[in-house]
């Protein structure tokens, strides 16, 4: 095979021609298509086709999910739209525009469907579960799940006017721009309740009905994924979920709305609010010995009236009875607060936000003890002090901190396998193995979906979720060098509908450890197609990030199309937050000096680029490269 030499050329900024602005690297050296590259292209194609099959079965011509509509934390509006979790990310990676059209139609249908859906017993949803296209009042675990398509759409289709308007309007719900939704107290810098939304905060104790929704017939009709066999057990599930007045770390998820509104509009007010609110939480952590409190009073003081910093629903001391098994489980959800800290870090590059979480890790692990000769570490804190000891160190957020800081301290808390091991040169087979698992999972899901005999009146909103075929996790890892907060890593065969249910259940348990819906997508690189003017890697091009250090990212780009050239824009970071200093190919360095550059790949050409970076040097933006 004839091999052409690599040719590098810097293209000067041409006035009046933004598409050609910046630097271009031309690669003409042919590269036989690697196995991983062919698999990657096929995985993008297969997922798009599988999504079409899923959509045609479970959505109607209006974009409505065909199901029995309910309000509640066990099954509600958030679960309905979560059926399309990761579809916008799949499109932003380079999947077919048909994925974009489907999820946008379903999102519009979803907003209409749950605006019309009403409750009888839940007082704040009687006139619609959504009001002004937003949850009326709910906790941010479920609000965040219900916003997953909108927040991911900003990566896939940032120029959509409705997306931009909604992001600003929804952010305004937490900046007191809507007089009907006074969620935020600017004097004490608190979101006033764990239950908040478009109708404002709930300033009384929550009831089981608020959480579980209206009475429902379950036996011989539905099979809830949370295993409650009747409505009585659904109410019992939430007997202890009453203490919701005041602020909670969950509410820091609301900063993702304002952060994205800032990146779409660059209106300073959004950045200012995020930093004001997050800085108030830093002060609370400092006042609480370095630990983020799970209970903050309406006056902004740690612990509220009780003085118990560990109190509140989903708090450090929140251990509750599981009704159907009568066992007890720990449901401490403080780790969602890290999302707010990472949003503030993205906007400022100030590592004080990350160091605060680092200190918390040290404080918790300092309360270890030795039991039967083994050191164990606490995960919970209540009236009796620290409890829920286990042999593993407390490590919530370690992956996030390692991604941002790239320091050994957090790496020591993470597994010595999989993606990180691959980046360190110890598991070269990871990319192909991970994609092989994805193919198996997609096939098994579609086969299991074909055996699903539920009808609209026996189907809850979260029933189809187990069959949704979007699998972006390994692609985010290998293509972008990105954190996988959005997809499950649990892998096993789904040969029956029950297997698919088990898959979702295990995934929910695992998701608490690897990330949270409501997190932004953080990645070393992103790609854009300048010829088709859309996010995502161009058709026929594949990418593999093979190394990440604090100041360098190494990626292999290959054009598997043997007949036509392709041009790809390579951006530093999900939001252009990383400055690309230079790119080196075959020992030849080309200065870049910007947040992105172009690579022209000849037919069948490929190369490995070592990109020198200054990370978190730029203000993040969601504007497409040719619009800057």
C-alpha positions as CSV (number, residue, x, y, z in Angstrom):
1,X,0.0,0.0,0.0
2,X,1.3,3.4,-0.9
3,X,1.8,5.7,2.0
4,X,1.8,9.4,1.6
5,X,3.8,11.7,3.9
6,X,1.9,13.7,6.5
7,X,1.5,17.3,5.5
8,X,0.9,20.0,8.1
9,X,-0.4,23.5,7.1
10,X,-1.4,26.4,9.2
11,X,-4.3,28.3,7.7
12,X,-4.4,32.0,8.5
13,X,-7.5,33.7,9.9
14,X,-9.4,35.0,6.8
15,X,-11.6,38.0,7.5
16,X,-15.2,37.4,6.6
17,X,-14.8,33.6,6.4
18,X,-15.3,32.2,9.9
19,X,-15.4,28.6,8.7
20,X,-11.7,28.9,7.7
21,X,-10.6,30.8,10.7
22,X,-8.0,29.2,12.9
23,X,-5.5,26.4,12.2
24,X,-5.9,23.4,9.9
25,X,-3.7,20.2,10.0
26,X,-3.8,18.2,6.8
27,X,-3.2,14.5,7.2
28,X,-2.6,12.4,4.0
29,X,-0.9,9.4,5.5
30,X,-3.0,6.4,4.8
31,X,-4.0,4.2,7.7
32,X,-5.7,0.8,7.3
33,X,-9.0,1.1,9.2
34,X,-8.3,-0.2,12.7
35,X,-10.8,-2.7,14.2
36,X,-11.8,-0.2,16.9
37,X,-12.6,2.5,14.2
38,X,-14.9,0.2,12.2
39,X,-16.6,-0.9,15.4
40,X,-17.1,2.7,16.5
41,X,-18.7,3.7,13.2
42,X,-21.0,0.6,13.3
43,X,-21.9,1.2,16.9
44,X,-23.1,4.8,16.1
45,X,-25.2,3.5,13.2
46,X,-26.6,0.5,15.1
47,X,-27.7,2.6,18.0
48,X,-29.5,5.1,15.8
49,X,-31.4,2.3,14.1
50,X,-32.3,0.7,17.4
51,X,-33.5,4.0,18.7
52,X,-35.9,4.2,15.8
53,X,-37.3,0.8,16.6
54,X,-37.7,1.7,20.3
55,X,-39.4,5.1,19.4
56,X,-41.9,3.5,16.9
57,X,-43.1,1.1,19.6
58,X,-43.4,3.4,22.6
59,X,-44.2,6.9,21.2
60,X,-47.2,8.1,19.2
61,X,-47.5,10.6,16.4
62,X,-47.8,13.5,18.9
63,X,-44.5,12.5,20.6
64,X,-46.4,11.2,23.6
65,X,-45.1,8.2,25.5
66,X,-47.8,5.6,25.3
67,X,-48.3,4.7,29.0
68,X,-50.4,5.4,32.1
69,X,-49.4,8.8,33.3
70,X,-48.7,9.3,37.0
71,X,-47.1,11.8,39.4
72,X,-44.5,10.7,41.9
73,X,-41.0,9.7,42.7
74,X,-41.6,6.0,42.0
75,X,-43.0,6.6,38.6
76,X,-43.7,10.1,37.2
77,X,-43.0,12.6,34.5
78,X,-39.2,12.4,35.0
79,X,-39.3,8.6,34.2
80,X,-41.3,9.3,31.0
81,X,-38.7,11.5,29.3
82,X,-35.8,9.5,30.9
83,X,-36.7,6.8,28.3
84,X,-34.7,9.1,25.9
85,X,-31.7,9.6,28.3
86,X,-28.5,9.9,26.3
87,X,-30.2,10.2,22.9
88,X,-29.0,13.9,22.5
89,X,-25.5,12.7,23.6
90,X,-25.6,10.0,21.0
91,X,-26.4,12.6,18.3
92,X,-23.7,14.9,19.6
93,X,-21.2,12.1,19.1
94,X,-22.1,11.9,15.4
95,X,-25.2,9.6,15.1
96,X,-27.8,10.2,12.5
97,X,-29.9,13.4,12.5
98,X,-32.9,11.1,12.8
99,X,-32.0,10.7,16.4
100,X,-32.2,14.5,16.8
101,X,-35.6,14.6,15.1
102,X,-37.0,11.8,17.3
103,X,-35.9,13.1,20.7
104,X,-37.0,16.7,19.9
105,X,-40.5,15.5,18.9
106,X,-40.7,13.4,22.0
107,X,-39.5,16.3,24.2
108,X,-42.2,18.6,22.9
109,X,-44.8,15.9,23.2
110,X,-43.6,15.2,26.8
111,X,-44.0,18.8,27.9
112,X,-47.5,18.9,26.5
113,X,-48.5,15.4,27.8
114,X,-47.5,16.2,31.4
115,X,-48.9,19.7,31.3
116,X,-52.3,18.1,30.5
117,X,-51.8,15.2,33.0
118,X,-53.4,16.0,36.4
119,X,-53.6,14.6,39.9
120,X,-56.5,14.5,42.4
121,X,-54.8,14.0,45.7
122,X,-51.5,15.8,45.1
123,X,-52.5,19.4,45.6
124,X,-49.7,21.1,43.7
125,X,-50.2,19.0,40.5
126,X,-54.0,19.2,40.3
127,X,-53.9,21.7,37.4
128,X,-51.1,19.9,35.7
129,X,-48.0,17.9,36.6
130,X,-46.0,20.5,34.6
131,X,-46.6,24.2,34.9
132,X,-44.8,26.5,32.5
133,X,-43.2,23.3,31.1
134,X,-41.5,22.5,34.4
135,X,-42.1,20.3,37.4
136,X,-44.5,22.1,39.7
137,X,-42.7,21.0,42.9
138,X,-40.4,18.1,43.3
139,X,-36.9,17.2,44.6
140,X,-33.9,17.7,42.3
141,X,-33.2,14.0,41.8
142,X,-36.4,13.8,39.9
143,X,-36.4,17.3,38.4
144,X,-32.9,16.6,37.1
145,X,-34.0,13.3,35.5
146,X,-36.9,15.1,33.9
147,X,-34.6,17.7,32.4
148,X,-32.1,15.2,31.0
149,X,-33.1,15.7,27.3
150,X,-33.1,19.5,27.5
151,X,-29.7,19.7,29.3
152,X,-28.2,17.3,26.8
153,X,-29.8,19.0,23.9
154,X,-27.6,22.0,24.5
155,X,-24.7,19.9,23.2
156,X,-26.6,18.3,20.3
157,X,-28.6,21.3,19.0
158,X,-27.4,24.5,20.8
159,X,-28.9,26.8,18.2
160,X,-32.5,25.7,18.8
161,X,-34.3,28.8,19.9
162,X,-36.8,26.9,22.2
163,X,-33.9,25.2,23.9
164,X,-32.2,28.5,24.6
165,X,-35.4,30.2,25.8
166,X,-36.3,27.3,28.1
167,X,-32.8,27.1,29.6
168,X,-32.9,30.8,30.5
169,X,-36.5,30.7,31.7
170,X,-35.9,27.6,33.8
171,X,-32.7,29.1,35.3
172,X,-34.8,32.1,36.1
173,X,-37.0,30.0,38.4
174,X,-34.1,29.9,40.8
175,X,-33.1,33.5,40.4
176,X,-36.5,34.9,41.4
177,X,-37.2,36.1,37.9
178,X,-40.7,34.5,38.1
179,X,-42.8,36.1,40.9
180,X,-44.9,32.9,41.0
181,X,-41.8,30.8,41.9
182,X,-39.9,32.4,44.8
183,X,-37.6,29.4,45.2
184,X,-34.5,31.4,46.2
185,X,-33.9,33.6,49.1
186,X,-31.1,36.0,48.1
187,X,-30.6,37.3,51.6
188,X,-29.8,34.0,53.1
189,X,-28.7,32.4,49.8
190,X,-30.8,29.3,50.2
191,X,-33.2,27.5,47.9
192,X,-36.0,27.4,50.4
193,X,-37.1,23.8,50.2
194,X,-36.1,20.4,48.8
195,X,-39.4,20.4,46.9
196,X,-39.3,23.3,44.5
197,X,-40.2,24.2,40.9
198,X,-42.4,26.3,38.7
199,X,-45.0,26.9,41.5
200,X,-42.4,27.7,44.1
201,X,-41.1,26.0,47.2
202,X,-43.1,23.6,49.4
203,X,-42.8,25.2,52.9
204,X,-44.4,22.4,54.9
205,X,-43.5,18.8,55.7
206,X,-43.9,16.5,52.7
207,X,-46.5,13.8,52.9
208,X,-46.2,10.3,51.4
209,X,-48.9,11.3,48.9
210,X,-46.7,14.2,47.7
211,X,-44.0,11.7,46.9
212,X,-46.0,8.7,45.8
213,X,-48.9,10.3,43.9
214,X,-52.5,9.5,43.6
215,X,-53.9,6.0,44.5
216,X,-53.3,3.4,41.9
217,X,-54.3,-0.2,41.2
218,X,-51.2,-2.2,41.0
219,X,-51.9,-5.9,41.6
220,X,-52.6,-7.9,38.4
221,X,-52.0,-4.7,36.4
222,X,-48.6,-3.1,36.9
223,X,-45.1,-4.3,37.9
224,X,-43.4,-1.3,39.5
225,X,-39.7,-1.3,39.2
226,X,-39.4,-0.5,42.9
227,X,-41.2,-3.7,43.8
228,X,-44.1,-2.1,45.7
229,X,-46.9,-4.6,45.3
230,X,-49.8,-2.2,46.2
231,X,-50.4,1.5,46.9
232,X,-50.2,1.0,50.7
233,X,-46.6,0.0,50.3
234,X,-45.9,2.9,48.0
235,X,-47.1,5.2,50.8
236,X,-45.0,3.3,53.4
237,X,-42.0,3.8,51.2
238,X,-42.1,7.5,51.9
239,X,-43.2,7.6,55.5
240,X,-39.9,9.1,56.6
241,X,-39.5,11.5,53.7
242,X,-41.1,14.4,55.5
243,X,-38.3,16.8,56.4
244,X,-37.9,18.8,53.2
245,X,-38.2,22.5,54.3
246,X,-34.8,24.3,53.9
247,X,-31.9,23.8,51.7
248,X,-30.2,20.5,50.7
249,X,-27.2,19.6,48.5
250,X,-29.6,18.2,46.0
251,X,-30.6,21.8,45.1
252,X,-27.1,22.5,43.8
253,X,-28.2,20.6,40.7
254,X,-30.2,23.7,39.8
255,X,-26.9,25.4,39.0
256,X,-26.6,23.3,35.9
257,X,-29.5,25.3,34.4
258,X,-27.8,28.7,35.0
259,X,-24.4,27.3,33.9
260,X,-25.8,26.3,30.6
261,X,-27.8,29.4,30.2
262,X,-24.6,31.3,30.7
263,X,-22.8,29.2,28.1
264,X,-25.6,29.7,25.6
265,X,-26.0,33.5,26.1
266,X,-23.0,34.7,28.1
267,X,-25.2,36.9,30.2
268,X,-23.2,37.6,33.3
269,X,-26.2,37.3,35.6
270,X,-26.2,33.5,35.3
271,X,-22.6,33.1,36.2
272,X,-23.0,35.6,39.1
273,X,-25.9,33.6,40.6
274,X,-24.1,30.2,40.3
275,X,-21.1,31.6,42.1
276,X,-23.2,33.4,44.8
277,X,-25.1,30.2,45.6
278,X,-22.1,27.8,45.5
279,X,-20.0,30.2,47.5
280,X,-22.7,30.1,50.2
281,X,-22.4,26.3,50.3
282,X,-18.6,26.6,50.6
283,X,-19.1,28.8,53.7
284,X,-21.5,26.2,55.2
285,X,-19.0,23.4,54.6
286,X,-16.3,25.4,56.3
287,X,-18.6,26.2,59.2
288,X,-19.4,22.4,59.5
289,X,-15.9,21.2,59.8
290,X,-15.4,20.6,56.1
291,X,-18.5,18.5,55.5
292,X,-21.4,19.5,53.3
293,X,-24.5,19.7,55.5
294,X,-27.6,17.9,54.4
295,X,-29.8,20.2,56.4
296,X,-29.8,24.1,56.1
297,X,-32.5,26.2,57.7
298,X,-34.5,29.0,56.0
299,X,-32.1,31.4,57.8
300,X,-29.1,29.9,56.0
301,X,-27.7,28.3,59.2
302,X,-26.4,24.8,59.2
303,X,-28.8,22.3,60.8
304,X,-31.8,24.6,60.8
305,X,-33.9,24.6,64.0
306,X,-32.8,21.2,65.1
307,X,-29.1,22.0,64.7
308,X,-28.5,18.6,63.1
309,X,-26.3,19.2,60.1
310,X,-26.9,15.6,59.1
311,X,-30.7,15.8,59.1
312,X,-33.3,16.0,56.5
313,X,-34.7,13.6,53.9
314,X,-31.8,12.2,51.8
315,X,-29.4,13.4,54.5
316,X,-26.3,12.0,56.0
317,X,-28.4,10.3,58.7
318,X,-31.2,9.2,56.4
319,X,-31.6,5.5,57.0
320,X,-35.1,4.2,56.2
321,X,-37.2,1.0,56.2
322,X,-37.8,-0.7,52.9
323,X,-41.5,-1.7,53.1
324,X,-41.6,-4.8,51.0
325,X,-38.6,-6.4,52.7
326,X,-38.8,-4.6,56.2
327,X,-35.0,-4.2,56.0
328,X,-33.3,-0.8,56.4
329,X,-31.2,1.0,53.8
330,X,-29.1,4.1,53.7
331,X,-30.2,6.8,51.3
332,X,-27.7,9.6,51.8
333,X,-27.7,11.7,48.6
334,X,-25.3,14.5,49.7
335,X,-23.0,13.7,46.8
336,X,-25.2,15.5,44.3
337,X,-23.8,18.7,45.8
338,X,-20.5,18.1,43.9
339,X,-22.3,19.0,40.7
340,X,-22.6,22.6,41.9
341,X,-19.0,22.8,42.9
342,X,-17.8,21.4,39.5
343,X,-20.1,23.9,37.7
344,X,-18.5,26.8,39.6
345,X,-15.0,25.3,38.8
346,X,-15.9,25.2,35.1
347,X,-16.9,28.9,35.2
348,X,-13.9,30.1,37.1
349,X,-11.1,27.5,37.0
350,X,-10.7,28.2,40.7
351,X,-9.8,24.9,42.4
352,X,-11.1,26.0,45.8
353,X,-14.4,24.4,44.8
354,X,-12.7,21.1,44.2
355,X,-10.4,21.4,47.3
356,X,-13.5,21.7,49.5
357,X,-14.7,18.3,48.4
358,X,-11.2,16.9,48.8
359,X,-11.2,18.1,52.4
360,X,-14.5,16.5,53.0
361,X,-13.1,13.1,51.8
362,X,-10.2,13.5,54.2
363,X,-12.5,14.4,57.2
364,X,-14.8,11.4,56.6
365,X,-12.0,8.9,56.2
366,X,-10.3,10.3,59.3
367,X,-13.1,8.8,61.3
368,X,-12.1,5.2,60.4
369,X,-11.7,2.5,63.0
370,X,-10.3,-1.0,63.2
371,X,-12.8,-3.9,63.5
372,X,-11.4,-7.4,63.8
373,X,-8.0,-6.2,62.5
374,X,-9.5,-4.5,59.5
375,X,-9.7,-0.7,58.9
376,X,-13.2,0.4,58.0
377,X,-14.6,3.8,57.0
378,X,-18.0,5.5,57.6
379,X,-20.5,6.5,55.0
380,X,-23.3,7.9,57.2
381,X,-23.7,10.1,60.3
382,X,-26.6,10.3,62.7
383,X,-27.5,11.1,66.3
384,X,-25.1,8.3,67.3
385,X,-22.3,9.7,65.3
386,X,-20.6,8.0,62.3
387,X,-21.9,4.7,61.1
388,X,-22.4,2.4,58.1
389,X,-18.7,1.4,58.1
390,X,-17.2,-0.6,55.3
391,X,-13.7,-1.6,54.2
392,X,-13.6,0.8,51.3
393,X,-12.7,4.4,51.9
394,X,-15.3,7.0,51.5
395,X,-14.8,8.1,47.8
396,X,-17.8,9.9,46.6
397,X,-16.7,12.2,43.8
398,X,-13.2,10.7,43.4
399,X,-13.6,10.1,39.7
400,X,-14.8,13.7,39.2
401,X,-11.9,15.1,41.2
402,X,-9.4,12.9,39.3
403,X,-10.7,14.0,35.9
404,X,-10.5,17.7,36.9
405,X,-7.2,17.7,38.8
406,X,-5.4,14.6,37.4
407,X,-3.6,14.0,40.7
408,X,-2.6,10.8,42.4
409,X,-4.6,11.3,45.5
410,X,-7.9,10.5,43.9
411,X,-6.5,7.9,41.5
412,X,-5.7,5.8,44.5
413,X,-9.4,5.7,45.4
414,X,-10.4,4.4,41.9
415,X,-10.4,0.9,40.4
416,X,-7.3,-0.4,38.7
417,X,-9.2,-1.5,35.6
418,X,-11.2,-0.4,32.7
419,X,-11.1,3.0,31.1
420,X,-8.5,4.6,33.4
421,X,-6.3,1.5,33.2
422,X,-6.4,1.8,29.4
423,X,-5.4,5.5,29.5
424,X,-2.4,4.5,31.6
425,X,-1.4,2.0,29.0
426,X,-2.3,-1.2,30.9
427,X,-5.4,-2.5,29.1
428,X,-5.0,-2.0,25.3
429,X,-8.1,-4.2,24.6
430,X,-10.5,-2.0,26.6
431,X,-12.0,0.0,23.6
432,X,-12.9,-3.0,21.5
433,X,-14.1,-5.0,24.5
434,X,-16.3,-2.2,25.7
435,X,-17.9,-1.7,22.3
436,X,-18.4,-5.4,22.0
437,X,-20.4,-5.4,25.2
438,X,-22.4,-2.5,23.8
439,X,-23.4,-4.5,20.7
440,X,-24.5,-7.4,22.9
441,X,-26.5,-5.2,25.2
442,X,-28.3,-3.4,22.3
443,X,-29.2,-6.7,20.7
444,X,-30.5,-8.1,23.9
445,X,-32.5,-5.0,24.7
446,X,-34.2,-5.0,21.3
447,X,-34.9,-8.7,21.6
448,X,-36.4,-8.3,25.1
449,X,-38.4,-5.3,23.9
450,X,-40.0,-7.6,21.2
451,X,-41.2,-9.8,24.0
452,X,-42.8,-6.9,26.0
453,X,-46.5,-7.5,26.1
454,X,-47.5,-4.5,28.1
455,X,-50.4,-2.3,26.8
456,X,-50.8,1.4,27.4
457,X,-53.1,0.7,30.4
458,X,-50.7,-1.8,32.0
459,X,-47.5,0.2,31.3
460,X,-46.0,2.7,33.6
461,X,-43.7,5.5,32.3
462,X,-40.5,3.8,33.5
463,X,-41.3,0.4,32.0
464,X,-39.9,1.0,28.6
465,X,-36.7,2.4,30.0
466,X,-35.1,-1.0,30.5
467,X,-35.2,-1.4,26.7
468,X,-33.9,2.0,25.6
469,X,-30.9,1.2,23.4
470,X,-28.7,4.3,23.6
471,X,-25.3,3.2,25.0
472,X,-23.1,6.3,25.1
473,X,-20.8,5.4,28.0
474,X,-18.0,3.6,26.3
475,X,-18.1,6.1,23.4
476,X,-17.8,9.1,25.7
477,X,-14.8,7.4,27.2
478,X,-12.9,6.4,24.1
479,X,-14.0,9.2,21.7
480,X,-14.0,12.2,24.0
481,X,-11.9,11.2,27.0
482,X,-15.0,12.1,28.9
483,X,-16.7,11.3,32.2
484,X,-19.5,8.8,31.9
485,X,-22.1,10.2,34.2
486,X,-25.0,9.4,31.9
487,X,-24.9,5.7,31.2
488,X,-24.7,2.5,33.2
489,X,-21.5,0.5,33.2
490,X,-23.1,-2.7,34.5
491,X,-23.0,-5.3,31.7
492,X,-24.7,-8.7,31.6
493,X,-26.9,-10.6,29.2
494,X,-30.6,-9.6,28.9
495,X,-32.4,-12.7,27.8
496,X,-35.8,-12.1,29.4
497,X,-37.9,-9.1,30.4
498,X,-36.9,-9.8,34.0
499,X,-33.2,-9.6,33.1
500,X,-33.9,-6.2,31.6
501,X,-35.6,-5.1,34.8
502,X,-32.7,-6.4,36.9
503,X,-30.3,-4.4,34.6
504,X,-32.1,-1.2,35.3
505,X,-32.2,-1.9,39.0
506,X,-28.5,-2.6,39.2
507,X,-27.8,0.4,37.0
508,X,-29.6,2.7,39.4
509,X,-27.5,1.4,42.3
510,X,-24.3,1.8,40.3
511,X,-25.2,5.3,39.0
512,X,-25.0,6.7,42.5
513,X,-21.3,5.8,42.5
514,X,-20.3,7.0,39.1
515,X,-22.4,10.1,38.6
516,X,-25.7,11.8,38.6
517,X,-28.3,13.0,36.1
518,X,-28.1,16.7,36.2
519,X,-24.3,16.7,35.7
520,X,-22.9,18.4,32.7
521,X,-20.9,16.3,30.2
522,X,-17.2,16.9,30.9
523,X,-14.7,15.7,28.3
524,X,-11.2,16.5,27.0
525,X,-12.3,16.8,23.4
526,X,-15.3,17.3,21.3
527,X,-15.8,17.1,17.5
528,X,-17.8,19.0,15.0
529,X,-18.5,18.5,11.3
530,X,-17.9,21.8,9.5
531,X,-19.3,20.6,6.2
532,X,-22.6,19.5,7.6
533,X,-22.6,22.3,10.2
534,X,-23.5,20.1,13.1
535,X,-21.9,18.8,16.3
536,X,-20.4,15.3,16.1
537,X,-17.7,13.5,14.3
538,X,-18.1,13.5,10.5
539,X,-19.4,10.4,8.7
540,X,-16.7,7.9,8.2
541,X,-14.4,9.4,10.8
542,X,-13.5,7.6,14.1
543,X,-11.6,8.9,17.2
544,X,-9.8,7.2,20.0
545,X,-8.4,9.1,23.0
546,X,-5.4,7.1,24.2
547,X,-3.8,9.3,26.8
548,X,-4.7,12.1,29.1
549,X,-2.2,14.0,31.3
550,X,-2.6,17.3,33.1
551,X,-1.3,19.2,30.0
552,X,-1.7,16.8,27.1
553,X,-4.4,14.8,25.3
554,X,-3.4,12.2,22.7
555,X,-6.0,11.1,20.1
556,X,-6.0,9.0,17.0
557,X,-8.2,10.2,14.1
558,X,-8.9,8.0,11.1
559,X,-11.0,8.4,8.0
560,X,-12.3,4.9,7.2
561,X,-13.8,6.2,3.9
562,X,-11.3,5.2,1.2
563,X,-12.8,7.4,-1.5
564,X,-13.5,10.9,0.0
565,X,-11.7,13.3,2.3
566,X,-13.2,14.5,5.6
567,X,-12.7,17.5,7.7
568,X,-13.2,17.5,11.5
569,X,-13.0,20.3,14.0
570,X,-11.3,19.2,17.2
571,X,-12.3,21.3,20.3
572,X,-10.6,21.4,23.6
573,X,-13.2,20.4,26.2
574,X,-16.9,19.9,26.0
575,X,-17.3,23.7,26.1
576,X,-14.1,25.0,24.6
577,X,-12.8,25.5,28.1
578,X,-9.4,24.1,27.3
579,X,-6.9,26.1,25.2
580,X,-5.1,24.0,22.6
581,X,-1.5,25.2,22.5
582,X,-0.2,23.0,19.8
583,X,-0.7,19.6,18.0
584,X,2.1,17.3,17.1
585,X,1.9,14.6,14.4
586,X,4.9,12.4,13.6
587,X,7.2,14.7,15.6
588,X,6.1,17.8,13.7
589,X,4.5,20.4,15.9
590,X,1.9,22.9,14.7
591,X,1.0,25.9,17.0
592,X,-2.7,26.2,17.5
593,X,-3.4,28.9,20.1
594,X,-7.1,28.5,20.3
595,X,-9.9,26.4,21.7
596,X,-10.3,24.4,18.5
597,X,-8.6,23.6,15.2
598,X,-9.4,21.7,12.1
599,X,-8.0,18.4,10.8
600,X,-8.4,17.5,7.1
601,X,-8.2,13.7,6.6
602,X,-7.5,12.5,3.1
603,X,-9.3,9.4,1.8
604,X,-8.3,6.5,4.1
605,X,-6.0,8.7,6.1
606,X,-5.3,8.7,9.8
607,X,-2.9,10.0,12.4
608,X,-2.2,10.3,16.1
609,X,-2.2,13.8,17.5
610,X,-0.6,14.8,20.7
611,X,-2.4,18.0,21.8
612,X,-0.7,20.3,24.3
613,X,-3.3,22.0,26.4
614,X,-3.8,24.6,29.1
615,X,-6.9,23.2,30.7
616,X,-9.8,25.4,32.0
617,X,-8.1,28.5,30.5
618,X,-11.2,29.7,28.6
619,X,-14.7,30.8,29.5
620,X,-16.9,27.8,28.6
621,X,-19.3,28.2,25.7
622,X,-22.0,26.2,23.8
623,X,-21.6,28.3,20.7
624,X,-20.6,26.3,17.7
625,X,-17.1,26.9,16.5
626,X,-18.1,28.7,13.3
627,X,-20.3,31.1,15.3
628,X,-17.5,32.4,17.6
